């Protein structure tokens, strides 16, 4: 019983960690894109 709960908690924790890393990477990529593109001066 406790093994199953521990496995579920570990999987949920790993999924949350991966989701956080993906979100951070996406925000970082967006920031670099904004910083390195030429401004639109129209």
mmCIF entry with sequence, helices, sheets and N, C-alpha, C, O atoms, coordinates in Angstrom:
data_MODEL
# 
_entry.id   MODEL 
# 
_entity.id                         1 
_entity.type                       polymer 
_entity.pdbx_number_of_molecules   1 
# 
_entity_poly.entity_id                      1 
_entity_poly.type                           'polypeptide(L)' 
_entity_poly.nstd_linkage                   no 
_entity_poly.nstd_monomer                   no 
_entity_poly.pdbx_seq_one_letter_code       
;(UNK)(UNK)(UNK)(UNK)(UNK)(UNK)(UNK)(UNK)(UNK)(UNK)(UNK)(UNK)(UNK)(UNK)(UNK)(UNK)
(UNK)(UNK)(UNK)(UNK)(UNK)(UNK)(UNK)(UNK)(UNK)(UNK)(UNK)(UNK)(UNK)(UNK)(UNK)(UNK)
(UNK)(UNK)(UNK)(UNK)(UNK)(UNK)(UNK)(UNK)(UNK)(UNK)
;
_entity_poly.pdbx_seq_one_letter_code_can   XXXXXXXXXXXXXXXXXXXXXXXXXXXXXXXXXXXXXXXXXX 
_entity_poly.pdbx_strand_id                 A 
# 
loop_
_entity_poly_seq.entity_id 
_entity_poly_seq.num 
_entity_poly_seq.mon_id 
_entity_poly_seq.hetero 
1 1  UNK n 
1 2  UNK n 
1 3  UNK n 
1 4  UNK n 
1 5  UNK n 
1 6  UNK n 
1 7  UNK n 
1 8  UNK n 
1 9  UNK n 
1 10 UNK n 
1 11 UNK n 
1 12 UNK n 
1 13 UNK n 
1 14 UNK n 
1 15 UNK n 
1 16 UNK n 
1 17 UNK n 
1 18 UNK n 
1 19 UNK n 
1 20 UNK n 
1 21 UNK n 
1 22 UNK n 
1 23 UNK n 
1 24 UNK n 
1 25 UNK n 
1 26 UNK n 
1 27 UNK n 
1 28 UNK n 
1 29 UNK n 
1 30 UNK n 
1 31 UNK n 
1 32 UNK n 
1 33 UNK n 
1 34 UNK n 
1 35 UNK n 
1 36 UNK n 
1 37 UNK n 
1 38 UNK n 
1 39 UNK n 
1 40 UNK n 
1 41 UNK n 
1 42 UNK n 
# 
_struct_asym.id          A 
_struct_asym.entity_id   1 
# 
_struct_conf.conf_type_id            HELX_P 
_struct_conf.id                      HELX_P1 
_struct_conf.pdbx_PDB_helix_id       AA1 
_struct_conf.beg_label_comp_id       UNK 
_struct_conf.beg_label_asym_id       A 
_struct_conf.beg_label_seq_id        2 
_struct_conf.pdbx_beg_PDB_ins_code   ? 
_struct_conf.end_label_comp_id       UNK 
_struct_conf.end_label_asym_id       A 
_struct_conf.end_label_seq_id        36 
_struct_conf.pdbx_end_PDB_ins_code   ? 
_struct_conf.beg_auth_comp_id        UNK 
_struct_conf.beg_auth_asym_id        A 
_struct_conf.beg_auth_seq_id         2 
_struct_conf.end_auth_comp_id        UNK 
_struct_conf.end_auth_asym_id        A 
_struct_conf.end_auth_seq_id         36 
_struct_conf.pdbx_PDB_helix_class    1 
_struct_conf.details                 ? 
_struct_conf.pdbx_PDB_helix_length   35 
# 
_struct_conf_type.id          HELX_P 
_struct_conf_type.criteria    ? 
_struct_conf_type.reference   ? 
# 
loop_
_atom_site.group_PDB 
_atom_site.id 
_atom_site.type_symbol 
_atom_site.label_atom_id 
_atom_site.label_alt_id 
_atom_site.label_comp_id 
_atom_site.label_asym_id 
_atom_site.label_entity_id 
_atom_site.label_seq_id 
_atom_site.pdbx_PDB_ins_code 
_atom_site.Cartn_x 
_atom_site.Cartn_y 
_atom_site.Cartn_z 
_atom_site.occupancy 
_atom_site.B_iso_or_equiv 
_atom_site.pdbx_formal_charge 
_atom_site.auth_seq_id 
_atom_site.auth_comp_id 
_atom_site.auth_asym_id 
_atom_site.auth_atom_id 
_atom_site.pdbx_PDB_model_num 
ATOM 1   N N  . UNK A 1 1  ? 0.831  -1.199 0.000   1.00 0.00 ? 1  UNK A N  1 
ATOM 2   C CA . UNK A 1 1  ? 0.000  0.000  0.000   1.00 0.00 ? 1  UNK A CA 1 
ATOM 3   C C  . UNK A 1 1  ? 0.874  1.262  0.000   1.00 0.00 ? 1  UNK A C  1 
ATOM 4   O O  . UNK A 1 1  ? 0.703  2.137  -0.849  1.00 0.00 ? 1  UNK A O  1 
ATOM 5   N N  . UNK A 1 2  ? 1.807  1.353  0.951   1.00 0.00 ? 2  UNK A N  1 
ATOM 6   C CA . UNK A 1 2  ? 2.642  2.543  1.031   1.00 0.00 ? 2  UNK A CA 1 
ATOM 7   C C  . UNK A 1 2  ? 3.579  2.669  -0.158  1.00 0.00 ? 2  UNK A C  1 
ATOM 8   O O  . UNK A 1 2  ? 3.941  3.777  -0.556  1.00 0.00 ? 2  UNK A O  1 
ATOM 9   N N  . UNK A 1 3  ? 3.973  1.530  -0.728  1.00 0.00 ? 3  UNK A N  1 
ATOM 10  C CA . UNK A 1 3  ? 4.838  1.584  -1.914  1.00 0.00 ? 3  UNK A CA 1 
ATOM 11  C C  . UNK A 1 3  ? 4.119  2.277  -3.060  1.00 0.00 ? 3  UNK A C  1 
ATOM 12  O O  . UNK A 1 3  ? 4.706  3.105  -3.757  1.00 0.00 ? 3  UNK A O  1 
ATOM 13  N N  . UNK A 1 4  ? 2.840  1.939  -3.256  1.00 0.00 ? 4  UNK A N  1 
ATOM 14  C CA . UNK A 1 4  ? 2.067  2.537  -4.342  1.00 0.00 ? 4  UNK A CA 1 
ATOM 15  C C  . UNK A 1 4  ? 1.918  4.042  -4.134  1.00 0.00 ? 4  UNK A C  1 
ATOM 16  O O  . UNK A 1 4  ? 2.056  4.823  -5.075  1.00 0.00 ? 4  UNK A O  1 
ATOM 17  N N  . UNK A 1 5  ? 1.635  4.440  -2.893  1.00 0.00 ? 5  UNK A N  1 
ATOM 18  C CA . UNK A 1 5  ? 1.495  5.869  -2.598  1.00 0.00 ? 5  UNK A CA 1 
ATOM 19  C C  . UNK A 1 5  ? 2.816  6.587  -2.853  1.00 0.00 ? 5  UNK A C  1 
ATOM 20  O O  . UNK A 1 5  ? 2.836  7.674  -3.430  1.00 0.00 ? 5  UNK A O  1 
ATOM 21  N N  . UNK A 1 6  ? 3.901  5.987  -2.428  1.00 0.00 ? 6  UNK A N  1 
ATOM 22  C CA . UNK A 1 6  ? 5.220  6.592  -2.628  1.00 0.00 ? 6  UNK A CA 1 
ATOM 23  C C  . UNK A 1 6  ? 5.548  6.715  -4.117  1.00 0.00 ? 6  UNK A C  1 
ATOM 24  O O  . UNK A 1 6  ? 6.100  7.727  -4.548  1.00 0.00 ? 6  UNK A O  1 
ATOM 25  N N  . UNK A 1 7  ? 5.215  5.702  -4.894  1.00 0.00 ? 7  UNK A N  1 
ATOM 26  C CA . UNK A 1 7  ? 5.465  5.747  -6.341  1.00 0.00 ? 7  UNK A CA 1 
ATOM 27  C C  . UNK A 1 7  ? 4.635  6.841  -6.989  1.00 0.00 ? 7  UNK A C  1 
ATOM 28  O O  . UNK A 1 7  ? 5.138  7.581  -7.835  1.00 0.00 ? 7  UNK A O  1 
ATOM 29  N N  . UNK A 1 8  ? 3.372  6.954  -6.605  1.00 0.00 ? 8  UNK A N  1 
ATOM 30  C CA . UNK A 1 8  ? 2.504  7.990  -7.172  1.00 0.00 ? 8  UNK A CA 1 
ATOM 31  C C  . UNK A 1 8  ? 3.031  9.377  -6.814  1.00 0.00 ? 8  UNK A C  1 
ATOM 32  O O  . UNK A 1 8  ? 3.061  10.266 -7.665  1.00 0.00 ? 8  UNK A O  1 
ATOM 33  N N  . UNK A 1 9  ? 3.443  9.565  -5.573  1.00 0.00 ? 9  UNK A N  1 
ATOM 34  C CA . UNK A 1 9  ? 3.994  10.857 -5.152  1.00 0.00 ? 9  UNK A CA 1 
ATOM 35  C C  . UNK A 1 9  ? 5.266  11.174 -5.928  1.00 0.00 ? 9  UNK A C  1 
ATOM 36  O O  . UNK A 1 9  ? 5.477  12.317 -6.334  1.00 0.00 ? 9  UNK A O  1 
ATOM 37  N N  . UNK A 1 10 ? 6.109  10.175 -6.134  1.00 0.00 ? 10 UNK A N  1 
ATOM 38  C CA . UNK A 1 10 ? 7.341  10.391 -6.891  1.00 0.00 ? 10 UNK A CA 1 
ATOM 39  C C  . UNK A 1 10 ? 7.045  10.767 -8.340  1.00 0.00 ? 10 UNK A C  1 
ATOM 40  O O  . UNK A 1 10 ? 7.693  11.655 -8.894  1.00 0.00 ? 10 UNK A O  1 
ATOM 41  N N  . UNK A 1 11 ? 6.082  10.106 -8.948  1.00 0.00 ? 11 UNK A N  1 
ATOM 42  C CA . UNK A 1 11 ? 5.733  10.405 -10.344 1.00 0.00 ? 11 UNK A CA 1 
ATOM 43  C C  . UNK A 1 11 ? 5.146  11.808 -10.463 1.00 0.00 ? 11 UNK A C  1 
ATOM 44  O O  . UNK A 1 11 ? 5.493  12.555 -11.378 1.00 0.00 ? 11 UNK A O  1 
ATOM 45  N N  . UNK A 1 12 ? 4.264  12.163 -9.543  1.00 0.00 ? 12 UNK A N  1 
ATOM 46  C CA . UNK A 1 12 ? 3.673  13.507 -9.569  1.00 0.00 ? 12 UNK A CA 1 
ATOM 47  C C  . UNK A 1 12 ? 4.750  14.565 -9.341  1.00 0.00 ? 12 UNK A C  1 
ATOM 48  O O  . UNK A 1 12 ? 4.746  15.606 -9.998  1.00 0.00 ? 12 UNK A O  1 
ATOM 49  N N  . UNK A 1 13 ? 5.664  14.305 -8.423  1.00 0.00 ? 13 UNK A N  1 
ATOM 50  C CA . UNK A 1 13 ? 6.755  15.246 -8.174  1.00 0.00 ? 13 UNK A CA 1 
ATOM 51  C C  . UNK A 1 13 ? 7.648  15.409 -9.386  1.00 0.00 ? 13 UNK A C  1 
ATOM 52  O O  . UNK A 1 13 ? 8.044  16.523 -9.728  1.00 0.00 ? 13 UNK A O  1 
ATOM 53  N N  . UNK A 1 14 ? 7.965  14.303 -10.035 1.00 0.00 ? 14 UNK A N  1 
ATOM 54  C CA . UNK A 1 14 ? 8.805  14.365 -11.236 1.00 0.00 ? 14 UNK A CA 1 
ATOM 55  C C  . UNK A 1 14 ? 8.100  15.133 -12.352 1.00 0.00 ? 14 UNK A C  1 
ATOM 56  O O  . UNK A 1 14 ? 8.727  15.919 -13.062 1.00 0.00 ? 14 UNK A O  1 
ATOM 57  N N  . UNK A 1 15 ? 6.800  14.904 -12.502 1.00 0.00 ? 15 UNK A N  1 
ATOM 58  C CA . UNK A 1 15 ? 6.046  15.609 -13.542 1.00 0.00 ? 15 UNK A CA 1 
ATOM 59  C C  . UNK A 1 15 ? 6.011  17.111 -13.259 1.00 0.00 ? 15 UNK A C  1 
ATOM 60  O O  . UNK A 1 15 ? 6.143  17.921 -14.176 1.00 0.00 ? 15 UNK A O  1 
ATOM 61  N N  . UNK A 1 16 ? 5.834  17.478 -12.005 1.00 0.00 ? 16 UNK A N  1 
ATOM 62  C CA . UNK A 1 16 ? 5.821  18.898 -11.645 1.00 0.00 ? 16 UNK A CA 1 
ATOM 63  C C  . UNK A 1 16 ? 7.190  19.526 -11.906 1.00 0.00 ? 16 UNK A C  1 
ATOM 64  O O  . UNK A 1 16 ? 7.270  20.656 -12.387 1.00 0.00 ? 16 UNK A O  1 
ATOM 65  N N  . UNK A 1 17 ? 8.256  18.807 -11.593 1.00 0.00 ? 17 UNK A N  1 
ATOM 66  C CA . UNK A 1 17 ? 9.614  19.303 -11.823 1.00 0.00 ? 17 UNK A CA 1 
ATOM 67  C C  . UNK A 1 17 ? 9.863  19.525 -13.317 1.00 0.00 ? 17 UNK A C  1 
ATOM 68  O O  . UNK A 1 17 ? 10.404 20.556 -13.716 1.00 0.00 ? 17 UNK A O  1 
ATOM 69  N N  . UNK A 1 18 ? 9.469  18.557 -14.130 1.00 0.00 ? 18 UNK A N  1 
ATOM 70  C CA . UNK A 1 18 ? 9.659  18.672 -15.584 1.00 0.00 ? 18 UNK A CA 1 
ATOM 71  C C  . UNK A 1 18 ? 8.836  19.831 -16.128 1.00 0.00 ? 18 UNK A C  1 
ATOM 72  O O  . UNK A 1 18 ? 9.325  20.600 -16.957 1.00 0.00 ? 18 UNK A O  1 
ATOM 73  N N  . UNK A 1 19 ? 7.598  19.967 -15.675 1.00 0.00 ? 19 UNK A N  1 
ATOM 74  C CA . UNK A 1 19 ? 6.745  21.061 -16.148 1.00 0.00 ? 19 UNK A CA 1 
ATOM 75  C C  . UNK A 1 19 ? 7.361  22.413 -15.785 1.00 0.00 ? 19 UNK A C  1 
ATOM 76  O O  . UNK A 1 19 ? 7.325  23.350 -16.583 1.00 0.00 ? 19 UNK A O  1 
ATOM 77  N N  . UNK A 1 20 ? 7.922  22.509 -14.591 1.00 0.00 ? 20 UNK A N  1 
ATOM 78  C CA . UNK A 1 20 ? 8.563  23.766 -14.169 1.00 0.00 ? 20 UNK A CA 1 
ATOM 79  C C  . UNK A 1 20 ? 9.776  24.068 -15.042 1.00 0.00 ? 20 UNK A C  1 
ATOM 80  O O  . UNK A 1 20 ? 9.980  25.212 -15.447 1.00 0.00 ? 20 UNK A O  1 
ATOM 81  N N  . UNK A 1 21 ? 10.581 23.048 -15.332 1.00 0.00 ? 21 UNK A N  1 
ATOM 82  C CA . UNK A 1 21 ? 11.759 23.251 -16.174 1.00 0.00 ? 21 UNK A CA 1 
ATOM 83  C C  . UNK A 1 21 ? 11.368 23.683 -17.590 1.00 0.00 ? 21 UNK A C  1 
ATOM 84  O O  . UNK A 1 21 ? 12.008 24.560 -18.171 1.00 0.00 ? 21 UNK A O  1 
ATOM 85  N N  . UNK A 1 22 ? 10.317 23.069 -18.145 1.00 0.00 ? 22 UNK A N  1 
ATOM 86  C CA . UNK A 1 22 ? 9.867  23.421 -19.494 1.00 0.00 ? 22 UNK A CA 1 
ATOM 87  C C  . UNK A 1 22 ? 9.359  24.854 -19.520 1.00 0.00 ? 22 UNK A C  1 
ATOM 88  O O  . UNK A 1 22 ? 9.653  25.599 -20.455 1.00 0.00 ? 22 UNK A O  1 
ATOM 89  N N  . UNK A 1 23 ? 8.601  25.245 -18.505 1.00 0.00 ? 23 UNK A N  1 
ATOM 90  C CA . UNK A 1 23 ? 8.078  26.609 -18.436 1.00 0.00 ? 23 UNK A CA 1 
ATOM 91  C C  . UNK A 1 23 ? 9.216  27.615 -18.326 1.00 0.00 ? 23 UNK A C  1 
ATOM 92  O O  . UNK A 1 23 ? 9.200  28.648 -18.997 1.00 0.00 ? 23 UNK A O  1 
ATOM 93  N N  . UNK A 1 24 ? 10.194 27.322 -17.491 1.00 0.00 ? 24 UNK A N  1 
ATOM 94  C CA . UNK A 1 24 ? 11.341 28.213 -17.324 1.00 0.00 ? 24 UNK A CA 1 
ATOM 95  C C  . UNK A 1 24 ? 12.123 28.339 -18.625 1.00 0.00 ? 24 UNK A C  1 
ATOM 96  O O  . UNK A 1 24 ? 12.528 29.438 -19.003 1.00 0.00 ? 24 UNK A O  1 
ATOM 97  N N  . UNK A 1 25 ? 12.335 27.223 -19.309 1.00 0.00 ? 25 UNK A N  1 
ATOM 98  C CA . UNK A 1 25 ? 13.070 27.255 -20.579 1.00 0.00 ? 25 UNK A CA 1 
ATOM 99  C C  . UNK A 1 25 ? 12.311 28.062 -21.625 1.00 0.00 ? 25 UNK A C  1 
ATOM 100 O O  . UNK A 1 25 ? 12.913 28.801 -22.404 1.00 0.00 ? 25 UNK A O  1 
ATOM 101 N N  . UNK A 1 26 ? 10.995 27.919 -21.639 1.00 0.00 ? 26 UNK A N  1 
ATOM 102 C CA . UNK A 1 26 ? 10.182 28.665 -22.599 1.00 0.00 ? 26 UNK A CA 1 
ATOM 103 C C  . UNK A 1 26 ? 10.255 30.165 -22.321 1.00 0.00 ? 26 UNK A C  1 
ATOM 104 O O  . UNK A 1 26 ? 10.381 30.968 -23.246 1.00 0.00 ? 26 UNK A O  1 
ATOM 105 N N  . UNK A 1 27 ? 10.175 30.534 -21.059 1.00 0.00 ? 27 UNK A N  1 
ATOM 106 C CA . UNK A 1 27 ? 10.280 31.951 -20.709 1.00 0.00 ? 27 UNK A CA 1 
ATOM 107 C C  . UNK A 1 27 ? 11.653 32.505 -21.055 1.00 0.00 ? 27 UNK A C  1 
ATOM 108 O O  . UNK A 1 27 ? 11.770 33.631 -21.541 1.00 0.00 ? 27 UNK A O  1 
ATOM 109 N N  . UNK A 1 28 ? 12.685 31.719 -20.807 1.00 0.00 ? 28 UNK A N  1 
ATOM 110 C CA . UNK A 1 28 ? 14.057 32.141 -21.132 1.00 0.00 ? 28 UNK A CA 1 
ATOM 111 C C  . UNK A 1 28 ? 14.216 32.339 -22.640 1.00 0.00 ? 28 UNK A C  1 
ATOM 112 O O  . UNK A 1 28 ? 14.822 33.313 -23.086 1.00 0.00 ? 28 UNK A O  1 
ATOM 113 N N  . UNK A 1 29 ? 13.664 31.406 -23.419 1.00 0.00 ? 29 UNK A N  1 
ATOM 114 C CA . UNK A 1 29 ? 13.747 31.505 -24.884 1.00 0.00 ? 29 UNK A CA 1 
ATOM 115 C C  . UNK A 1 29 ? 12.997 32.738 -25.379 1.00 0.00 ? 29 UNK A C  1 
ATOM 116 O O  . UNK A 1 29 ? 13.470 33.421 -26.287 1.00 0.00 ? 29 UNK A O  1 
ATOM 117 N N  . UNK A 1 30 ? 11.838 33.031 -24.797 1.00 0.00 ? 30 UNK A N  1 
ATOM 118 C CA . UNK A 1 30 ? 11.072 34.209 -25.195 1.00 0.00 ? 30 UNK A CA 1 
ATOM 119 C C  . UNK A 1 30 ? 11.835 35.488 -24.855 1.00 0.00 ? 30 UNK A C  1 
ATOM 120 O O  . UNK A 1 30 ? 11.830 36.444 -25.630 1.00 0.00 ? 30 UNK A O  1 
ATOM 121 N N  . UNK A 1 31 ? 12.482 35.501 -23.707 1.00 0.00 ? 31 UNK A N  1 
ATOM 122 C CA . UNK A 1 31 ? 13.256 36.670 -23.307 1.00 0.00 ? 31 UNK A CA 1 
ATOM 123 C C  . UNK A 1 31 ? 14.425 36.899 -24.259 1.00 0.00 ? 31 UNK A C  1 
ATOM 124 O O  . UNK A 1 31 ? 14.672 38.031 -24.675 1.00 0.00 ? 31 UNK A O  1 
ATOM 125 N N  . UNK A 1 32 ? 15.145 35.833 -24.608 1.00 0.00 ? 32 UNK A N  1 
ATOM 126 C CA . UNK A 1 32 ? 16.256 35.966 -25.545 1.00 0.00 ? 32 UNK A CA 1 
ATOM 127 C C  . UNK A 1 32 ? 15.763 36.416 -26.918 1.00 0.00 ? 32 UNK A C  1 
ATOM 128 O O  . UNK A 1 32 ? 16.424 37.211 -27.586 1.00 0.00 ? 32 UNK A O  1 
ATOM 129 N N  . UNK A 1 33 ? 14.613 35.916 -27.336 1.00 0.00 ? 33 UNK A N  1 
ATOM 130 C CA . UNK A 1 33 ? 14.060 36.317 -28.629 1.00 0.00 ? 33 UNK A CA 1 
ATOM 131 C C  . UNK A 1 33 ? 13.756 37.811 -28.623 1.00 0.00 ? 33 UNK A C  1 
ATOM 132 O O  . UNK A 1 33 ? 14.065 38.522 -29.579 1.00 0.00 ? 33 UNK A O  1 
ATOM 133 N N  . UNK A 1 34 ? 13.152 38.276 -27.543 1.00 0.00 ? 34 UNK A N  1 
ATOM 134 C CA . UNK A 1 34 ? 12.824 39.698 -27.442 1.00 0.00 ? 34 UNK A CA 1 
ATOM 135 C C  . UNK A 1 34 ? 14.086 40.547 -27.393 1.00 0.00 ? 34 UNK A C  1 
ATOM 136 O O  . UNK A 1 34 ? 14.130 41.628 -27.979 1.00 0.00 ? 34 UNK A O  1 
ATOM 137 N N  . UNK A 1 35 ? 15.108 40.066 -26.700 1.00 0.00 ? 35 UNK A N  1 
ATOM 138 C CA . UNK A 1 35 ? 16.335 40.846 -26.546 1.00 0.00 ? 35 UNK A CA 1 
ATOM 139 C C  . UNK A 1 35 ? 17.180 40.888 -27.802 1.00 0.00 ? 35 UNK A C  1 
ATOM 140 O O  . UNK A 1 35 ? 17.955 41.826 -27.993 1.00 0.00 ? 35 UNK A O  1 
ATOM 141 N N  . UNK A 1 36 ? 17.046 39.886 -28.665 1.00 0.00 ? 36 UNK A N  1 
ATOM 142 C CA . UNK A 1 36 ? 17.932 39.811 -29.825 1.00 0.00 ? 36 UNK A CA 1 
ATOM 143 C C  . UNK A 1 36 ? 17.271 40.155 -31.151 1.00 0.00 ? 36 UNK A C  1 
ATOM 144 O O  . UNK A 1 36 ? 17.936 40.136 -32.187 1.00 0.00 ? 36 UNK A O  1 
ATOM 145 N N  . UNK A 1 37 ? 15.984 40.468 -31.146 1.00 0.00 ? 37 UNK A N  1 
ATOM 146 C CA . UNK A 1 37 ? 15.337 40.874 -32.390 1.00 0.00 ? 37 UNK A CA 1 
ATOM 147 C C  . UNK A 1 37 ? 15.343 42.383 -32.504 1.00 0.00 ? 37 UNK A C  1 
ATOM 148 O O  . UNK A 1 37 ? 15.298 43.101 -31.506 1.00 0.00 ? 37 UNK A O  1 
ATOM 149 N N  . UNK A 1 38 ? 15.400 42.846 -33.732 1.00 0.00 ? 38 UNK A N  1 
ATOM 150 C CA . UNK A 1 38 ? 15.413 44.285 -33.966 1.00 0.00 ? 38 UNK A CA 1 
ATOM 151 C C  . UNK A 1 38 ? 14.045 44.871 -33.625 1.00 0.00 ? 38 UNK A C  1 
ATOM 152 O O  . UNK A 1 38 ? 13.016 44.237 -33.861 1.00 0.00 ? 38 UNK A O  1 
ATOM 153 N N  . UNK A 1 39 ? 14.038 46.066 -33.077 1.00 0.00 ? 39 UNK A N  1 
ATOM 154 C CA . UNK A 1 39 ? 12.748 46.690 -32.760 1.00 0.00 ? 39 UNK A CA 1 
ATOM 155 C C  . UNK A 1 39 ? 11.996 47.055 -34.039 1.00 0.00 ? 39 UNK A C  1 
ATOM 156 O O  . UNK A 1 39 ? 12.598 47.363 -35.068 1.00 0.00 ? 39 UNK A O  1 
ATOM 157 N N  . UNK A 1 40 ? 10.689 47.014 -33.951 1.00 0.00 ? 40 UNK A N  1 
ATOM 158 C CA . UNK A 1 40 ? 9.849  47.373 -35.080 1.00 0.00 ? 40 UNK A CA 1 
ATOM 159 C C  . UNK A 1 40 ? 9.625  48.895 -35.036 1.00 0.00 ? 40 UNK A C  1 
ATOM 160 O O  . UNK A 1 40 ? 8.862  49.395 -34.209 1.00 0.00 ? 40 UNK A O  1 
ATOM 161 N N  . UNK A 1 41 ? 10.302 49.619 -35.936 1.00 0.00 ? 41 UNK A N  1 
ATOM 162 C CA . UNK A 1 41 ? 10.264 51.082 -35.907 1.00 0.00 ? 41 UNK A CA 1 
ATOM 163 C C  . UNK A 1 41 ? 9.322  51.657 -36.952 1.00 0.00 ? 41 UNK A C  1 
ATOM 164 O O  . UNK A 1 41 ? 9.535  52.778 -37.414 1.00 0.00 ? 41 UNK A O  1 
ATOM 165 N N  . UNK A 1 42 ? 8.301  50.930 -37.333 1.00 0.00 ? 42 UNK A N  1 
ATOM 166 C CA . UNK A 1 42 ? 7.359  51.447 -38.330 1.00 0.00 ? 42 UNK A CA 1 
ATOM 167 C C  . UNK A 1 42 ? 6.475  52.508 -37.753 1.00 0.00 ? 42 UNK A C  1 
ATOM 168 O O  . UNK A 1 42 ? 5.623  53.052 -38.456 1.00 0.00 ? 42 UNK A O  1 
# 
